[in-house]
Amino acid sequence: MPTSATLLSRRAAEIATALATSAVGGVVVGGALEFGVGWGDAGPEPGTFPFYVGLVVAAASLFNLGKAVARRSAGAFVDREHIERIAAFALPMTAFVAAAAVLGLYVATTLYLILVMRFQGRYGWLSSAAVGVGAAAFFYLVLELWFKVPLLKGPLEPWLGLA
């Protein structure tokens, strides 16, 4: 029985995963049927291999579903502590992606490193700023100047003459 701190039981996660992967297998089987799964004049039709792969995925998923449903309790899959640790990574990374779209990769990288080092790593502002600015400068030198790989720029780079 899940405790009050458990947000998702392992049994529920296994059932959800088995249902999702069996659906994927079913979609693959359905798509393969559109291309033919028999034997033609030139050999197997284009959908034959995907059809059988989809059948194996669906069958294995249904087997796992049966095992998960039959299991009484398997403990916690994720609890509050795990969710907090995942959020501590996922939320700043999501903010980084959003900032990169608006401010460009160099500014977003600088901000991400400074803020994560400062608030999660508990480093001082000077160390955090040095690493953030240094990493962005390093990426600019290596990617833009040496390898000629342009990255996403925001409004600040042209102002600094880097675009």
N, C-alpha and C positions, 0 to 999 in steps of 0.2 A: 504494500500500500504506500503510495507516495506521501512524503511528509509535507507539512505546510510550506516549507521552503522550496520544495520541488516544483518547478514550473512546468516541466514536461517529463513524463515517465519514459523509461527506455522502451517499454512495451508500445506506448503510443507512437514513439518515434519510429520503431521498427514497422508498425502497421502502416504509417503514413509513407515511409520510404518504399515498402513493398507495393503499395497501391500506385505510387508515382512511377516506379520502374516498370510495373506491369503495364501501365498506361503507355509508357514510352515504347515498350515492346509491341503493344497493340498498334500503335501509330506506325511503327516500322513495318509490321506485317501488312497493314492496310496500304501503305505507300508502295510496298513491294508488289502487291497484287495488281496495281495499276500498270506495272512494267512487265508483268508476266513472270510466272515462277516455274514454268515447265521446261521441256527440252525442245528446242527448235532445230531447224536444219543446220545452223551453225554452232550448235551446242546449247548450253544452258541460257535461258533468257535472262535479261538484265536484272530482274527482281529476285532471282533464285537465292543467291547468297544472302542478301538482306532479309529475305523472308525467313530463312532458317535461323539466322541470328536473332531476329525479332521473336521467333517462337521460343528459342532457348531463353532469352531474357524474360519473356512473359512467363514461361513455365517456372523458371527459377524464382521469379518474384512471387508467383502464386504459392510455391512451396514455402518460401520465407514468410509469406502472409499467414499461411496455416500454422506454422510454428509459432509466430508471434501471437496469434489469437489464442492458441492453446496454452501458452505460457501464462501462468497466474500473475507473477510479478517479477520484474527484472531490475527493480531499483530505479534510481534517478538517472535520467539521460542528461538533463541540464537543471541546475538549481540557480538560485539568485546570485551566488558568487561567480558561477561560470558566465552568466549573462552580463554581469558587471565587467568581467575581464574582456569579454568579447566586445562589449560596447566601448570600453576604453581604447580598443584598437579601431573598431569599425567607424565610430563617430568622427574621430579626427581624420581618418582616411577619406570618409565621405566629404568632409569639409575641404580636404585637400583637392579632391576631384572637382568640386564645385568652384573652388578658388582658381584652379588651373584653367577652367573654362572661361573665367572672367578676367583673371589677372595674368595668365600665362604661366608656363611651367616653372620658370626661374623664380618668380616672385612667390608662387604657391609653395615651391620647395623650400625657399628660405623661411617663409612664415610657418610652414608645417614643422620643420626641424626645430626652429626656435621655440615654438609653443609646446611641442611634445617633450623636448628635452627639459624645458623649464618646469612644466606642470606635472608631467608623468615621471620624468627622470630626476626631478628636483635638483637640476644643475643651476648654477648661477646665470644671471642674464648675460654676462659677458661671454662665458663659455658657450652658451646656447647661441648667441648671436654670431660668434666666431665660426662655429660649426655650420650654422645655417647659411651664412653669407659665403663661407669657404666652399661648401658643397655646391652651391649654385654657381659660383665662379669656376670651380673645377669642371662641372658639367658643361658650362658655356665654352671653356677652352677646349676641352676634349671633343665635344660633339659638334659645336658650331664652327670652331676655327680649324681644328686638326682634321676631323673626319667629314666636315662639310655636311652635317646632318642637321637641317633646321628643325627646331622644336617650336611648339606653340608659344607665341609671344602675346603679351598683353599690352596695355596702354603705357606701361612704365618703360619698357625697353627702348622704344623710339625716343622717348624723352631723354634717356641716358645715352643715346647714340649707339645702341646695341642691336638695332633691328636692321 
